[in-house]
Amino acid sequence: MSTDSTGDYDGPVTEEISVTVNGETVTAEVEPRLKLSDFLRNECGLHGVRVGCEHGVCGACTVQQEGRTVKSCLSYAVQADGMEIETVEGLAEDGSLHPIQEAFHETHALQCGFCTSGFVMATKELLEENPDPSREEIETGLADNICRCTGYQNIYEAVERAADRMEGGE
């Protein structure tokens, strides 16, 4: 095996990206291989973005990109260049929880909390598309997220409560 070098090593190749994260523009030099989830956690300090399976199966890394949910562990940060990203940290306004976050808290729709941010972000998209979902539509809408603690009933109740609250029902 050869150890010959063809030149001086200048470090990894990077690209400059500019992403709007929770309303704030973030510009950074990143390696093209950096996952969006790692960028959000490590470069932006947004630890509500969880990294669970790293295969897009568990949904803990769910964020909204241009208003649609994506599994941030399956995207590269360079793919988000010029886009708007919203994480669970961006939902609260003026120190007040978003109605979805309130509903999850009130119905005890979490235990260890690892999956919660992904469920909250998936719920946000579900209720934006369908403000009054049936229980079956809720189950289908959240099927891409996994919780190993709760048994899902309180999560579904949280979505129903958030839907009522967001529609002015409570």
N, C-alpha and C positions, 0 to 999 in steps of 0.2 A: 504494500500500500504506500503510495507516495504522499509525502507531506509538502511537496513543492507548492509554493505560492505563486500566483500569477500577478501579484501586486499587493499593495497595501490594503488592508481591510479597514473600511471606513465605518463599519457598523452596519446594522440592518437598513434595508431600504425602507423609507417612510414616505407617506403622502400627507399633505395638509388637508384636513377636512374642516368644514364648518357646519355644525348641526345646531338646530334650535331645540333645546331640551327644556321642557317645562317652561317655555316662554323666554328662556335665556339663550343667547347665542354662545356656543362653545366652539372655539377654534383650537385644533390640536394637531400635532404631528403624530401619526400612528403608523404602525406596520400594517401592510395590507391583510395580514392574517389575523389581526386582532378582532375578536368577536365583539359584536355590539353590546352584549351583556357585560363583557369585561371592560369595555370602554365606559359604559354607564356606571359601573361599580367603582372602577379604579381611577378613571380620569375625571369623572363627574361627582364621585362620592355618593352615589345614589344606591344605597344598600338595600332598598326595598326590591330591587331587581335581584332575584335569587337565581343561583345556578344550581340546578338539581341534577338532572340526568345528562345534560349536554347533548341530547339527541332530539329535543323538541317534543318529547313524549309527556313530560310531567306538567308543563305549563307554568312553572314557577317563575320563569323569565319573561312572561308575557308583558308587553308594552304596546302602546299605540304608536304606529308610524304612519304619518299622514292620515290619522283618523281611523286606521284599521289595526286590529290586533295582529301582532307578529310575535313569534318566539325569538327573542333576541339572541339566544344561543345558536340559532341557525343562520344568523345574518352577520356579515362583517361590518365593522364600523365604517369602512370606506363606501359601502353601499348606501349608507344613510347620509352621505354628504349632500348638503343643501336641503335636507328634509326636516320636518318637525317630528319630534319624539315626545311622547308624554308617558311619564311613569307614575306609579302610585303616589309618589311624593308631590307630584304636580296637581293632584286633585283637590287638596284642601285650599280654601281661600281665606285670607285674612285670619289664619289661625283656627278656622272652623273646619271640622271634617266635612267631606262631601257626603251627601245623603247615602250613598252606597257604603262608605266607610262607617257612618253612624249605624246603619242597619246591620252590618256585620258585627259591630261591637255589641249592639243591643240584643241581638239574637244568639250571641255566643257562637258565632259561625266560624270559630277558629279554636284550635287548641294549642299546638306548638307554634302556629303562625307562619311556618315556612312557606306554605302554599298560598297564603291569604292574598298577597299583593297580585299574584297572577289571576286568582279568582275575581278580585275586585276589578281589574282591568278588563277581563273577559265579560264581566257583568256590565261594565260601562258600555262596551260595544253592543251587547245584547239589548240593553234598554234603549240605546240610541236608535237601533233598528226596529225594535218592537217594544214600545213603552208599556204594554199590558200583556206580557207573555203568560201562557198557561204553564202549569207545572211541567208538562211534557216538553214544551218549548224551552223552558229553563234548563231542564236536564240535557236536552240536545245542545243548547247554546253553551253549556259549560262542560261538555263531554271531552274537550281537549285539555282539561285540567284535572289533576289527580290530587286527592287528599287522602292521607293514610291514617288520619286521626278521627275525623268527625262523623263519618257515616253519611255525610252530605245533607241530611234533613235540615239542619240549622242553616246551612249555606243556601238551600233552596228557599227557606223562610226569609232569609236576609234579602234575597233578590226580590221576593214578593213584597216585602216591606219597603224596600228602596223604590220599587216601581210605583207603589201607592204614594209614597212621599214625593217622588219626583213629578207625579201627575197631580199633586195637590190633594191626594186622598186622605192624608193624615195631617 
